[in-house]
Amino acid sequence: MPRKGSKQPYRAKIEYTYTIQDIAELAGTTRNALGVAKVRGKIVPGDFRSVVSFLIRTIIEKRLRGDLFASTAESGRKAKKTKSALPVLGRKNPKSYWP
């Protein structure tokens, strides 16, 4: 036990940093969508409380929409859709396949 009146031992302060990209990944959106939310006043990236409340709201909204098991830390990019129809081999009219 330290003596009365002595200084507390030195402890280095630990700082944690995050970027806009980190917030966007956790929210499952793009940086542009996060910029729109910022302009509309839904998030203030410099305020930690605002960031946490934005992420909680985003997670709750995803769960209510039915994405119960979807990861919230996914990229905001949507998967490319594949064409389900057969490619037309140089013909403009697909009806020309049928005699």
Residue pairs with C-beta under 8 A, 6 or more apart in sequence:
2 8
2 9
18 51
20 31
20 34
20 45
21 31
23 34
23 43
23 45
23 51
23 54
23 55
24 30
24 31
24 33
24 34
24 76
25 73
25 74
25 75
25 76
26 55
26 72
26 73
27 34
27 54
27 55
27 58
27 72
27 76
28 58
28 62
28 70
28 71
28 72
28 73
28 74
28 75
28 76
29 37
29 58
29 76
30 76
30 77
31 76
33 76
34 43
37 43
37 54
38 44
38 45
42 54
43 50
43 51
43 54
44 50
44 51
45 51
55 72
58 72
59 72
62 70
62 72
88 94
91 97
